[in-house]
């Protein structure tokens, strides 16, 4: 796939996320994909995962702990099989009612037309605070 095809794949996955279509996302992820969302364990969907079953658990954790989750991609940077999406993540935490509105950077690696690796970066202190209701040290 060329870089434009890779960006189209990522846009398709973001649209599926916004629509709650986890099956569509998983259909576009390789069987052995790596999935890392950086942040403390107080964020239910933080951590490293591998393979579709664990990636499904990632999306289940997002759905169980938040509502109205959406990623708003604002910019894509591509180089070969790598796509970096820069944007915002917005959601509401079910248990605290707190809103999450954080800048995000998502790094995708595409292999054979599917996402082979994803890394998510955000203001994880802000996200953790929204989930726990407690300000992180130094915030």
N, CA, C and O atoms as CSV, one atom per row, in Angstrom:
chain,resi,resn,atom,element,x,y,z
A,1,UNK,N,N,0.850,-1.191,0.000
A,1,UNK,CA,C,0.000,0.000,0.000
A,1,UNK,C,C,0.886,1.241,0.000
A,1,UNK,O,O,1.982,1.249,0.561
A,2,UNK,N,N,0.380,2.283,-0.644
A,2,UNK,CA,C,1.123,3.533,-0.610
A,2,UNK,C,C,0.674,4.363,0.596
A,2,UNK,O,O,-0.239,3.981,1.327
A,3,UNK,N,N,1.337,5.506,0.784
A,3,UNK,CA,C,1.053,6.320,1.963
A,3,UNK,C,C,-0.392,6.815,1.996
A,3,UNK,O,O,-0.990,6.881,3.070
A,4,UNK,N,N,-0.964,7.164,0.840
A,4,UNK,CA,C,-2.364,7.620,0.805
A,4,UNK,C,C,-3.315,6.493,1.206
A,4,UNK,O,O,-4.301,6.727,1.905
A,5,UNK,N,N,-3.014,5.268,0.761
A,5,UNK,CA,C,-3.839,4.118,1.153
A,5,UNK,C,C,-3.742,3.877,2.657
A,5,UNK,O,O,-4.732,3.538,3.306
A,6,UNK,N,N,-2.544,4.055,3.203
A,6,UNK,CA,C,-2.357,3.860,4.641
A,6,UNK,C,C,-3.170,4.877,5.440
A,6,UNK,O,O,-3.789,4.518,6.441
A,7,UNK,N,N,-3.176,6.135,5.013
A,7,UNK,CA,C,-3.968,7.161,5.700
A,7,UNK,C,C,-5.453,6.843,5.563
A,7,UNK,O,O,-6.211,7.018,6.517
A,8,UNK,N,N,-5.878,6.377,4.387
A,8,UNK,CA,C,-7.287,6.011,4.201
A,8,UNK,C,C,-7.684,4.884,5.161
A,8,UNK,O,O,-8.790,4.899,5.703
A,9,UNK,N,N,-6.802,3.919,5.372
A,9,UNK,CA,C,-7.056,2.840,6.323
A,9,UNK,C,C,-7.236,3.393,7.732
A,9,UNK,O,O,-8.158,2.994,8.444
A,10,UNK,N,N,-6.367,4.305,8.133
A,10,UNK,CA,C,-6.440,4.875,9.483
A,10,UNK,C,C,-7.723,5.693,9.635
A,10,UNK,O,O,-8.379,5.619,10.674
A,11,UNK,N,N,-8.084,6.461,8.630
A,11,UNK,CA,C,-9.348,7.227,8.680
A,11,UNK,C,C,-10.542,6.273,8.829
A,11,UNK,O,O,-11.474,6.555,9.582
A,12,UNK,N,N,-10.507,5.155,8.113
A,12,UNK,CA,C,-11.578,4.161,8.183
A,12,UNK,C,C,-11.697,3.602,9.609
A,12,UNK,O,O,-12.803,3.412,10.116
A,13,UNK,N,N,-10.566,3.346,10.240
A,13,UNK,CA,C,-10.564,2.808,11.605
A,13,UNK,C,C,-11.079,3.855,12.592
A,13,UNK,O,O,-11.829,3.512,13.506
A,14,UNK,N,N,-10.698,5.116,12.430
A,14,UNK,CA,C,-11.227,6.166,13.300
A,14,UNK,C,C,-12.745,6.291,13.135
A,14,UNK,O,O,-13.460,6.463,14.122
A,15,UNK,N,N,-13.234,6.207,11.912
A,15,UNK,CA,C,-14.680,6.279,11.682
A,15,UNK,C,C,-15.386,5.099,12.349
A,15,UNK,O,O,-16.465,5.258,12.919
A,16,UNK,N,N,-14.777,3.921,12.277
A,16,UNK,CA,C,-15.358,2.744,12.927
A,16,UNK,C,C,-15.385,2.930,14.447
A,16,UNK,O,O,-16.361,2.560,15.099
A,17,UNK,N,N,-14.323,3.500,15.008
A,17,UNK,CA,C,-14.288,3.759,16.453
A,17,UNK,C,C,-15.418,4.710,16.843
A,17,UNK,O,O,-16.117,4.473,17.829
A,18,UNK,N,N,-15.598,5.776,16.081
A,18,UNK,CA,C,-16.650,6.754,16.377
A,18,UNK,C,C,-18.033,6.107,16.316
A,18,UNK,O,O,-18.942,6.513,17.040
A,19,UNK,N,N,-18.192,5.105,15.454
A,19,UNK,CA,C,-19.482,4.426,15.294
A,19,UNK,C,C,-19.630,3.221,16.222
A,19,UNK,O,O,-20.669,2.561,16.221
A,20,UNK,N,N,-18.594,2.931,17.016
A,20,UNK,CA,C,-18.657,1.791,17.920
A,20,UNK,C,C,-18.539,0.456,17.212
A,20,UNK,O,O,-18.992,-0.561,17.737
A,21,UNK,N,N,-17.945,0.441,16.041
A,21,UNK,CA,C,-17.821,-0.764,15.225
A,21,UNK,C,C,-16.472,-1.453,15.457
A,21,UNK,O,O,-15.579,-1.388,14.612
A,22,UNK,N,N,-16.340,-2.096,16.587
A,22,UNK,CA,C,-15.082,-2.750,16.944
A,22,UNK,C,C,-14.734,-3.854,15.953
A,22,UNK,O,O,-13.559,-4.058,15.651
A,23,UNK,N,N,-15.723,-4.562,15.448
A,23,UNK,CA,C,-15.456,-5.615,14.467
A,23,UNK,C,C,-14.731,-5.055,13.247
A,23,UNK,O,O,-13.785,-5.670,12.754
A,24,UNK,N,N,-15.163,-3.899,12.757
A,24,UNK,CA,C,-14.506,-3.270,11.609
A,24,UNK,C,C,-13.066,-2.935,11.945
A,24,UNK,O,O,-12.176,-3.127,11.117
A,25,UNK,N,N,-12.828,-2.439,13.142
A,25,UNK,CA,C,-11.456,-2.135,13.549
A,25,UNK,C,C,-10.626,-3.411,13.531
A,25,UNK,O,O,-9.547,-3.451,12.940
A,26,UNK,N,N,-11.136,-4.456,14.184
A,26,UNK,CA,C,-10.376,-5.706,14.279
A,26,UNK,C,C,-10.169,-6.354,12.912
A,26,UNK,O,O,-9.154,-7.016,12.692
A,27,UNK,N,N,-11.101,-6.177,12.006
A,27,UNK,CA,C,-10.927,-6.697,10.643
A,27,UNK,C,C,-9.760,-6.024,9.923
A,27,UNK,O,O,-9.228,-6.561,8.951
A,28,UNK,N,N,-9.370,-4.858,10.402
A,28,UNK,CA,C,-8.289,-4.099,9.772
A,28,UNK,C,C,-7.004,-4.106,10.586
A,28,UNK,O,O,-6.111,-3.286,10.368
A,29,UNK,N,N,-6.921,-5.042,11.525
A,29,UNK,CA,C,-5.748,-5.225,12.377
A,29,UNK,C,C,-5.173,-6.612,12.086
A,29,UNK,O,O,-5.923,-7.580,11.961
A,30,UNK,N,N,-3.849,-6.711,11.980
A,30,UNK,CA,C,-3.233,-8.016,11.730
A,30,UNK,C,C,-3.400,-8.917,12.959
A,30,UNK,O,O,-3.546,-8.432,14.081
A,31,UNK,N,N,-3.375,-10.223,12.732
A,31,UNK,CA,C,-3.616,-11.188,13.814
A,31,UNK,C,C,-2.630,-11.044,14.964
A,31,UNK,O,O,-2.983,-11.291,16.117
A,32,UNK,N,N,-1.405,-10.649,14.664
A,32,UNK,CA,C,-0.355,-10.563,15.688
A,32,UNK,C,C,-0.005,-9.122,16.054
A,32,UNK,O,O,1.098,-8.851,16.529
A,33,UNK,N,N,-0.933,-8.204,15.835
A,33,UNK,CA,C,-0.664,-6.781,16.061
A,33,UNK,C,C,-0.271,-6.499,17.505
A,33,UNK,O,O,-0.735,-7.158,18.435
A,34,UNK,N,N,0.590,-5.509,17.667
A,34,UNK,CA,C,0.943,-4.980,18.981
A,34,UNK,C,C,0.161,-3.703,19.220
A,34,UNK,O,O,-0.042,-2.916,18.296
A,35,UNK,N,N,-0.281,-3.489,20.451
A,35,UNK,CA,C,-1.167,-2.363,20.779
A,35,UNK,C,C,-0.722,-1.807,22.119
A,35,UNK,O,O,-0.843,-2.486,23.139
A,36,UNK,N,N,-0.212,-0.588,22.133
A,36,UNK,CA,C,0.295,0.003,23.375
A,36,UNK,C,C,-0.362,1.357,23.593
A,36,UNK,O,O,-0.269,2.249,22.750
A,37,UNK,N,N,-1.026,1.500,24.730
A,37,UNK,CA,C,-1.580,2.788,25.130
A,37,UNK,C,C,-0.835,3.206,26.390
A,37,UNK,O,O,-1.001,2.610,27.454
A,38,UNK,N,N,-0.020,4.231,26.254
A,38,UNK,CA,C,0.832,4.646,27.363
A,38,UNK,C,C,0.022,5.361,28.441
A,38,UNK,O,O,-0.809,6.221,28.146
A,39,UNK,N,N,0.276,4.994,29.682
A,39,UNK,CA,C,-0.397,5.620,30.804
A,39,UNK,C,C,-0.366,4.708,32.013
A,39,UNK,O,O,-0.008,3.536,31.901
A,40,UNK,N,N,-0.740,5.243,33.178
A,40,UNK,CA,C,-0.724,4.449,34.407
A,40,UNK,C,C,-1.855,3.431,34.429
A,40,UNK,O,O,-2.824,3.547,33.679
A,41,UNK,N,N,-1.723,2.443,35.290
A,41,UNK,CA,C,-2.720,1.364,35.361
A,41,UNK,C,C,-4.079,1.831,35.877
A,41,UNK,O,O,-5.048,1.076,35.800
A,42,UNK,N,N,-4.178,3.056,36.400
A,42,UNK,CA,C,-5.476,3.576,36.819
A,42,UNK,C,C,-6.370,3.896,35.615
A,42,UNK,O,O,-7.572,4.112,35.770
A,43,UNK,N,N,-5.777,3.923,34.421
A,43,UNK,CA,C,-6.554,4.068,33.183
A,43,UNK,C,C,-6.876,2.655,32.716
A,43,UNK,O,O,-5.960,1.907,32.375
A,44,UNK,N,N,-8.137,2.268,32.690
A,44,UNK,CA,C,-8.502,0.870,32.402
A,44,UNK,C,C,-8.004,0.344,31.062
A,44,UNK,O,O,-7.843,-0.866,30.898
A,45,UNK,N,N,-7.761,1.214,30.118
A,45,UNK,CA,C,-7.344,0.783,28.785
A,45,UNK,C,C,-5.885,1.116,28.493
A,45,UNK,O,O,-5.466,1.085,27.336
A,46,UNK,N,N,-5.105,1.434,29.528
A,46,UNK,CA,C,-3.666,1.652,29.355
A,46,UNK,C,C,-2.941,0.318,29.395
A,46,UNK,O,O,-3.441,-0.658,29.954
A,47,UNK,N,N,-1.762,0.288,28.798
A,47,UNK,CA,C,-0.926,-0.905,28.848
A,47,UNK,C,C,-0.652,-1.478,27.472
A,47,UNK,O,O,-1.064,-0.928,26.451
A,48,UNK,N,N,0.052,-2.595,27.473
A,48,UNK,CA,C,0.447,-3.272,26.239
A,48,UNK,C,C,-0.428,-4.483,25.989
A,48,UNK,O,O,-0.770,-5.228,26.908
A,49,UNK,N,N,-0.778,-4.662,24.738
A,49,UNK,CA,C,-1.587,-5.810,24.334
A,49,UNK,C,C,-1.016,-6.378,23.038
A,49,UNK,O,O,-0.304,-5.698,22.300
A,50,UNK,N,N,-1.347,-7.636,22.784
A,50,UNK,CA,C,-0.864,-8.291,21.572
A,50,UNK,C,C,-1.937,-9.235,21.056
A,50,UNK,O,O,-2.503,-10.026,21.809
A,51,UNK,N,N,-2.208,-9.140,19.759
A,51,UNK,CA,C,-3.198,-10.020,19.147
A,51,UNK,C,C,-4.607,-9.476,19.263
A,51,UNK,O,O,-4.900,-8.634,20.111
A,52,UNK,N,N,-5.469,-9.969,18.398
A,52,UNK,CA,C,-6.831,-9.433,18.304
A,52,UNK,C,C,-7.657,-9.612,19.574
A,52,UNK,O,O,-8.447,-8.732,19.915
A,53,UNK,N,N,-7.493,-10.721,20.279
A,53,UNK,CA,C,-8.292,-10.940,21.495
A,53,UNK,C,C,-7.976,-9.862,22.533
A,53,UNK,O,O,-8.890,-9.311,23.146
A,54,UNK,N,N,-6.707,-9.559,22.733
A,54,UNK,CA,C,-6.333,-8.539,23.713
A,54,UNK,C,C,-6.687,-7.141,23.222
A,54,UNK,O,O,-7.028,-6.270,24.023
A,55,UNK,N,N,-6.608,-6.922,21.920
A,55,UNK,CA,C,-6.991,-5.619,21.370
A,55,UNK,C,C,-8.495,-5.422,21.535
A,55,UNK,O,O,-8.937,-4.307,21.812
A,56,UNK,N,N,-9.274,-6.458,21.375
A,56,UNK,CA,C,-10.720,-6.389,21.635
A,56,UNK,C,C,-10.950,-5.976,23.098
A,56,UNK,O,O,-11.828,-5.161,23.382
A,57,UNK,N,N,-10.158,-6.540,24.024
A,57,UNK,CA,C,-10.275,-6.177,25.440
A,57,UNK,C,C,-9.981,-4.690,25.662
A,57,UNK,O,O,-10.605,-4.056,26.512
A,58,UNK,N,N,-9.040,-4.137,24.906
A,58,UNK,CA,C,-8.726,-2.709,24.968
A,58,UNK,C,C,-9.987,-1.887,24.656
A,58,UNK,O,O,-10.345,-0.976,25.403
A,59,UNK,N,N,-10.647,-2.221,23.550
A,59,UNK,CA,C,-11.843,-1.483,23.168
A,59,UNK,C,C,-12.992,-1.738,24.143
A,59,UNK,O,O,-13.803,-0.846,24.393
A,60,UNK,N,N,-13.063,-2.936,24.689
A,60,UNK,CA,C,-14.082,-3.239,25.697
A,60,UNK,C,C,-13.854,-2.376,26.939
A,60,UNK,O,O,-14.809,-1.864,27.524
A,61,UNK,N,N,-12.599,-2.214,27.340
A,61,UNK,CA,C,-12.270,-1.383,28.508
A,61,UNK,C,C,-12.642,0.077,28.264
A,61,UNK,O,O,-13.120,0.758,29.171
A,62,UNK,N,N,-12.426,0.552,27.054
A,62,UNK,CA,C,-12.838,1.923,26.730
A,62,UNK,C,C,-14.362,2.029,26.838
A,62,UNK,O,O,-14.878,2.953,27.466
A,63,UNK,N,N,-15.073,1.090,26.231
A,63,UNK,CA,C,-16.529,1.117,26.251
A,63,UNK,C,C,-17.123,0.966,27.636
A,63,UNK,O,O,-18.134,1.590,27.961
A,64,UNK,N,N,-16.486,0.127,28.458
A,64,UNK,CA,C,-16.980,-0.085,29.820
A,64,UNK,C,C,-16.742,1.121,30.712
A,64,UNK,O,O,-17.524,1.379,31.627
A,65,UNK,N,N,-15.667,1.868,30.455
A,65,UNK,CA,C,-15.288,2.940,31.373
A,65,UNK,C,C,-15.648,4.340,30.891
A,65,UNK,O,O,-15.627,5.284,31.681
A,66,UNK,N,N,-15.980,4.493,29.602
A,66,UNK,CA,C,-16.289,5.823,29.076
A,66,UNK,C,C,-17.511,5.783,28.168
A,66,UNK,O,O,-17.950,4.720,27.730
A,67,UNK,N,N,-18.041,6.957,27.899
A,67,UNK,CA,C,-19.095,7.123,26.900
A,67,UNK,C,C,-18.668,8.226,25.941
A,67,UNK,O,O,-17.795,9.038,26.247
A,68,UNK,N,N,-19.292,8.235,24.793
A,68,UNK,CA,C,-19.081,9.291,23.794
A,68,UNK,C,C,-17.630,9.451,23.380
A,68,UNK,O,O,-17.201,10.553,23.039
A,69,UNK,N,N,-16.870,8.367,23.406
A,69,UNK,CA,C,-15.464,8.442,23.020
A,69,UNK,C,C,-15.298,8.707,21.534
A,69,UNK,O,O,-15.924,8.056,20.697
A,70,UNK,N,N,-14.455,9.661,21.223
A,70,UNK,CA,C,-14.160,9.954,19.827
A,70,UNK,C,C,-12.727,10.462,19.689
A,70,UNK,O,O,-12.187,11.121,20.578
A,71,UNK,N,N,-12.149,10.141,18.576
A,71,UNK,CA,C,-10.837,10.674,18.221
A,71,UNK,C,C,-11.055,11.636,17.067
A,71,UNK,O,O,-11.695,11.290,16.074
A,72,UNK,N,N,-10.527,12.833,17.198
A,72,UNK,CA,C,-10.627,13.824,16.143
A,72,UNK,C,C,-9.235,14.005,15.539
A,72,UNK,O,O,-8.422,14.770,16.057
A,73,UNK,N,N,-8.968,13.297,14.444
A,73,UNK,CA,C,-7.643,13.447,13.830
A,73,UNK,C,C,-7.550,14.795,13.127
A,73,UNK,O,O,-8.451,15.180,12.382
A,74,UNK,N,N,-6.459,15.504,13.369
A,74,UNK,CA,C,-6.279,16.828,12.780
A,74,UNK,C,C,-5.166,16.848,11.742
A,74,UNK,O,O,-5.176,17.672,10.829
A,75,UNK,N,N,-4.211,15.942,11.884
A,75,UNK,CA,C,-3.074,15.940,10.971
A,75,UNK,C,C,-2.524,14.529,10.857
A,75,UNK,O,O,-2.477,13.786,11.838
A,76,UNK,N,N,-2.108,14.167,9.651
A,76,UNK,CA,C,-1.468,12.879,9.410
A,76,UNK,C,C,-0.080,13.132,8.846
A,76,UNK,O,O,0.110,13.970,7.964
A,77,UNK,N,N,0.875,12.397,9.368
A,77,UNK,CA,C,2.252,12.437,8.869
A,77,UNK,C,C,2.600,11.011,8.481
A,77,UNK,O,O,2.443,10.088,9.281
A,78,UNK,N,N,3.069,10.831,7.259
A,78,UNK,CA,C,3.358,9.487,6.781
A,78,UNK,C,C,4.799,9.362,6.325
A,78,UNK,O,O,5.408,10.313,5.835
A,79,UNK,N,N,5.315,8.177,6.497
A,79,UNK,CA,C,6.616,7.813,5.941
A,79,UNK,C,C,6.601,6.305,5.746
A,79,UNK,O,O,6.632,5.541,6.710
A,80,UNK,N,N,6.554,5.896,4.513
A,80,UNK,CA,C,6.511,4.474,4.218
A,80,UNK,C,C,5.303,3.824,4.853
A,80,UNK,O,O,4.169,4.235,4.604
A,81,UNK,N,N,5.536,2.808,5.675
A,81,UNK,CA,C,4.456,2.066,6.331
A,81,UNK,C,C,4.015,2.685,7.656
A,81,UNK,O,O,3.192,2.102,8.362
A,82,UNK,N,N,4.543,3.839,7.999
A,82,UNK,CA,C,4.214,4.482,9.270
A,82,UNK,C,C,3.302,5.678,9.044
A,82,UNK,O,O,3.525,6.498,8.154
A,83,UNK,N,N,2.262,5.752,9.881
A,83,UNK,CA,C,1.339,6.878,9.868
A,83,UNK,C,C,1.258,7.414,11.289
A,83,UNK,O,O,0.990,6.669,12.231
A,84,UNK,N,N,1.493,8.717,11.433
A,84,UNK,CA,C,1.325,9.376,12.721
A,84,UNK,C,C,0.100,10.272,12.600
A,84,UNK,O,O,0.019,11.118,11.710
A,85,UNK,N,N,-0.846,10.075,13.504
A,85,UNK,CA,C,-2.047,10.903,13.550
A,85,UNK,C,C,-1.965,11.778,14.790
A,85,UNK,O,O,-1.721,11.298,15.897
A,86,UNK,N,N,-2.171,13.057,14.582
A,86,UNK,CA,C,-2.157,14.027,15.677
A,86,UNK,C,C,-3.568,14.603,15.776
A,86,UNK,O,O,-4.148,15.021,14.773
A,87,UNK,N,N,-4.109,14.620,16.981
A,87,UNK,CA,C,-5.463,15.125,17.144
A,87,UNK,C,C,-5.869,15.215,18.599
A,87,UNK,O,O,-5.053,15.530,19.465
A,88,UNK,N,N,-7.138,14.934,18.862
A,88,UNK,CA,C,-7.698,15.008,20.211
A,88,UNK,C,C,-8.528,13.768,20.480
A,88,UNK,O,O,-9.095,13.165,19.570
A,89,UNK,N,N,-8.584,13.403,21.752
A,89,UNK,CA,C,-9.470,12.337,22.212
A,89,UNK,C,C,-10.426,12.967,23.211
A,89,UNK,O,O,-10.014,13.668,24.136
A,90,UNK,N,N,-11.712,12.704,23.005
A,90,UNK,CA,C,-12.737,13.216,23.912
A,90,UNK,C,C,-13.635,12.069,24.337
A,90,UNK,O,O,-14.006,11.217,23.530
A,91,UNK,N,N,-13.977,12.061,25.614
A,91,UNK,CA,C,-14.875,11.049,26.171
A,91,UNK,C,C,-15.340,11.529,27.540
A,91,UNK,O,O,-14.829,12.510,28.079
A,92,UNK,N,N,-16.315,10.820,28.089
A,92,UNK,CA,C,-16.786,11.073,29.442
A,92,UNK,C,C,-16.622,9.791,30.241
A,92,UNK,O,O,-17.035,8.720,29.795
A,93,UNK,N,N,-16.022,9.897,31.419
A,93,UNK,CA,C,-15.796,8.733,32.272
A,93,UNK,C,C,-17.103,8.386,32.990
A,93,UNK,O,O,-17.734,9.239,33.614
A,94,UNK,N,N,-17.482,7.137,32.887
A,94,UNK,CA,C,-18.768,6.693,33.461
A,94,UNK,C,C,-18.820,6.856,34.983
A,94,UNK,O,O,-19.820,7.340,35.512
A,95,UNK,N,N,-17.765,6.461,35.689
A,95,UNK,CA,C,-17.818,6.440,37.150
A,95,UNK,C,C,-17.707,7.819,37.787
A,95,UNK,O,O,-18.286,8.050,38.848
A,96,UNK,N,N,-16.974,8.740,37.163
A,96,UNK,CA,C,-16.764,10.054,37.766
A,96,UNK,C,C,-17.560,11.156,37.092
A,96,UNK,O,O,-17.763,12.221,37.675
A,97,UNK,N,N,-18.017,10.910,35.864
A,97,UNK,CA,C,-18.701,11.948,35.097
A,97,UNK,C,C,-17.747,12.982,34.516
A,97,UNK,O,O,-18.182,13.941,33.878
A,98,UNK,N,N,-16.453,12.793,34.732
A,98,UNK,CA,C,-15.463,13.757,34.243
A,98,UNK,C,C,-15.297,13.632,32.729
A,98,UNK,O,O,-15.362,12.543,32.159
A,99,UNK,N,N,-15.083,14.773,32.112
A,99,UNK,CA,C,-14.823,14.797,30.682
A,99,UNK,C,C,-13.333,14.694,30.418
A,99,UNK,O,O,-12.517,15.286,31.124
A,100,UNK,N,N,-12.997,13.936,29.396
A,100,UNK,CA,C,-11.622,13.852,28.916
A,100,UNK,C,C,-11.568,14.644,27.619
A,100,UNK,O,O,-12.390,14.443,26.725
A,101,UNK,N,N,-10.610,15.531,27.522
A,101,UNK,CA,C,-10.341,16.260,26.284
A,101,UNK,C,C,-8.843,16.472,26.259
A,101,UNK,O,O,-8.327,17.406,26.873
A,102,UNK,N,N,-8.148,15.605,25.549
A,102,UNK,CA,C,-6.696,15.618,25.575
A,102,UNK,C,C,-6.111,15.531,24.172
A,102,UNK,O,O,-6.667,14.867,23.297
A,103,UNK,N,N,-4.988,16.203,23.965
A,103,UNK,CA,C,-4.300,15.983,22.696
A,103,UNK,C,C,-3.782,14.547,22.657
A,103,UNK,O,O,-3.410,13.984,23.686
A,104,UNK,N,N,-3.763,13.969,21.471
A,104,UNK,CA,C,-3.242,12.619,21.301
A,104,UNK,C,C,-2.320,12.562,20.090
A,104,UNK,O,O,-2.445,13.329,19.135
A,105,UNK,N,N,-1.400,11.627,20.177
A,105,UNK,CA,C,-0.581,11.242,19.039
A,105,UNK,C,C,-0.684,9.731,18.949
A,105,UNK,O,O,-0.403,9.022,19.915
A,106,UNK,N,N,-1.087,9.245,17.790
A,106,UNK,CA,C,-1.188,7.813,17.548
A,106,UNK,C,C,-0.204,7.450,16.448
A,106,UNK,O,O,-0.190,8.065,15.381
A,107,UNK,N,N,0.610,6.455,16.715
A,107,UNK,CA,C,1.613,5.995,15.758
A,107,UNK,C,C,1.186,4.612,15.268
A,107,UNK,O,O,1.100,3.667,16.052
A,108,UNK,N,N,0.926,4.504,13.991
A,108,UNK,CA,C,0.494,3.260,13.371
A,108,UNK,C,C,1.596,2.716,12.467
A,108,UNK,O,O,2.294,3.476,11.797
A,109,UNK,N,N,1.740,1.414,12.456
A,109,UNK,CA,C,2.555,0.738,11.455
A,109,UNK,C,C,1.614,-0.156,10.660
A,109,UNK,O,O,0.886,-0.971,11.227
A,110,UNK,N,N,1.639,0.006,9.346
A,110,UNK,CA,C,0.767,-0.760,8.463
A,110,UNK,C,C,1.604,-1.800,7.729
A,110,UNK,O,O,2.667,-1.497,7.187
A,111,UNK,N,N,1.103,-3.027,7.724
A,111,UNK,CA,C,1.790,-4.120,7.019
A,111,UNK,C,C,0.742,-4.912,6.241
A,111,UNK,O,O,-0.250,-5.367,6.810
A,112,UNK,N,N,0.961,-5.069,4.964
A,112,UNK,CA,C,0.053,-5.847,4.113
A,112,UNK,C,C,-1.396,-5.375,4.222
A,112,UNK,O,O,-2.320,-6.188,4.250
A,113,UNK,N,N,-1.587,-4.058,4.283
A,113,UNK,CA,C,-2.927,-3.499,4.288
A,113,UNK,C,C,-3.657,-3.541,5.618
A,113,UNK,O,O,-4.845,-3.224,5.684
A,114,UNK,N,N,-2.958,-3.927,6.678
A,114,UNK,CA,C,-3.579,-3.981,8.012
A,114,UNK,C,C,-2.676,-3.289,9.026
A,114,UNK,O,O,-1.474,-3.135,8.811
A,115,UNK,N,N,-3.282,-2.879,10.131
A,115,UNK,CA,C,-2.504,-2.253,11.199
A,115,UNK,C,C,-1.757,-3.349,11.943
A,115,UNK,O,O,-2.365,-4.266,12.496
A,116,UNK,N,N,-0.426,-3.245,11.950
A,116,UNK,CA,C,0.423,-4.232,12.609
A,116,UNK,C,C,0.869,-3.761,13.992
A,116,UNK,O,O,1.252,-4.569,14.836
A,117,UNK,N,N,0.815,-2.440,14.217
A,117,UNK,CA,C,1.235,-1.899,15.506
A,117,UNK,C,C,0.569,-0.542,15.693
A,117,UNK,O,O,0.423,0.242,14.755
A,118,UNK,N,N,0.169,-0.293,16.946
A,118,UNK,CA,C,-0.402,0.998,17.321
A,118,UNK,C,C,0.183,1.410,18.656
A,118,UNK,O,O,0.284,0.603,19.580
A,119,UNK,N,N,0.569,2.683,18.751
A,119,UNK,CA,C,1.021,3.265,20.012
A,119,UNK,C,C,0.244,4.548,20.240
A,119,UNK,O,O,0.166,5.397,19.353
A,120,UNK,N,N,-0.331,4.691,21.430
A,120,UNK,CA,C,-1.121,5.864,21.764
A,120,UNK,C,C,-0.482,6.687,22.863
A,120,UNK,O,O,-0.115,6.167,23.917
A,121,UNK,N,N,-0.354,7.974,22.604
A,121,UNK,CA,C,0.216,8.926,23.557
A,121,UNK,C,C,-0.814,10.015,23.820
A,121,UNK,O,O,-1.458,10.508,22.893
A,122,UNK,N,N,-0.969,10.392,25.101
A,122,UNK,CA,C,-1.893,11.463,25.464
A,122,UNK,C,C,-1.374,12.134,26.738
A,122,UNK,O,O,-0.305,11.795,27.246
A,123,UNK,N,N,-2.146,13.080,27.234
A,123,UNK,CA,C,-1.872,13.638,28.556
A,123,UNK,C,C,-2.422,12.622,29.550
A,123,UNK,O,O,-3.534,12.771,30.056
A,124,UNK,N,N,-1.629,11.590,29.823
A,124,UNK,CA,C,-2.125,10.473,30.630
A,124,UNK,C,C,-2.418,10.889,32.067
A,124,UNK,O,O,-3.244,10.252,32.720
A,125,UNK,N,N,-1.774,11.931,32.583
A,125,UNK,CA,C,-2.101,12.407,33.928
A,125,UNK,C,C,-3.534,12.956,33.949
A,125,UNK,O,O,-4.281,12.714,34.897
A,126,UNK,N,N,-3.906,13.685,32.914
A,126,UNK,CA,C,-5.259,14.222,32.820
A,126,UNK,C,C,-6.278,13.084,32.687
A,126,UNK,O,O,-7.331,13.114,33.324
A,127,UNK,N,N,-5.965,12.092,31.868
A,127,UNK,CA,C,-6.877,10.959,31.668
A,127,UNK,C,C,-7.019,10.172,32.970
A,127,UNK,O,O,-8.127,9.782,33.339
A,128,UNK,N,N,-5.909,9.938,33.666
A,128,UNK,CA,C,-5.960,9.217,34.944
A,128,UNK,C,C,-6.786,10.001,35.963
A,128,UNK,O,O,-7.579,9.415,36.700
A,129,UNK,N,N,-6.606,11.307,36.007
A,129,UNK,CA,C,-7.376,12.144,36.930
A,129,UNK,C,C,-8.870,12.041,36.633
A,129,UNK,O,O,-9.680,11.977,37.558
A,130,UNK,N,N,-9.238,12.026,35.363
A,130,UNK,CA,C,-10.651,11.904,34.997
A,130,UNK,C,C,-11.223,10.565,35.461
A,130,UNK,O,O,-12.389,10.483,35.847
A,131,UNK,N,N,-10.397,9.517,35.423
A,131,UNK,CA,C,-10.866,8.188,35.823
A,131,UNK,C,C,-10.926,8.001,37.330
A,131,UNK,O,O,-11.777,7.271,37.838
A,132,UNK,N,N,-10.023,8.660,38.043
A,132,UNK,CA,C,-9.954,8.440,39.491
A,132,UNK,C,C,-10.591,9.562,40.309
A,132,UNK,O,O,-10.956,9.368,41.469
A,133,UNK,N,N,-10.720,10.735,39.694
A,133,UNK,CA,C,-11.216,11.884,40.437
A,133,UNK,C,C,-10.148,12.524,41.306
A,133,UNK,O,O,-10.429,13.433,42.088
A,134,UNK,N,N,-8.903,12.034,41.159
A,134,UNK,CA,C,-7.782,12.577,41.954
A,134,UNK,C,C,-6.740,13.162,41.013
A,134,UNK,O,O,-6.397,12.570,39.990
A,135,UNK,N,N,-6.247,14.334,41.382
A,135,UNK,CA,C,-5.186,14.966,40.597
A,135,UNK,C,C,-3.897,14.169,40.754
A,135,UNK,O,O,-3.567,13.698,41.842
A,136,UNK,N,N,-3.186,14.031,39.658
A,136,UNK,CA,C,-1.896,13.348,39.688
A,136,UNK,C,C,-0.875,14.229,40.401
A,136,UNK,O,O,-0.989,15.455,40.383
A,137,UNK,N,N,0.113,13.613,41.022
A,137,UNK,CA,C,1.169,14.362,41.693
A,137,UNK,C,C,1.830,15.302,40.692
A,137,UNK,O,O,2.139,14.912,39.566
A,138,UNK,N,N,2.041,16.530,41.114
A,138,UNK,CA,C,2.710,17.499,40.250
A,138,UNK,C,C,1.771,18.214,39.300
A,138,UNK,O,O,2.213,19.034,38.495
A,139,UNK,N,N,0.478,17.919,39.379
A,139,UNK,CA,C,-0.489,18.586,38.489
A,139,UNK,C,C,-1.204,19.680,39.201
A,139,UNK,O,O,-2.052,20.350,38.611
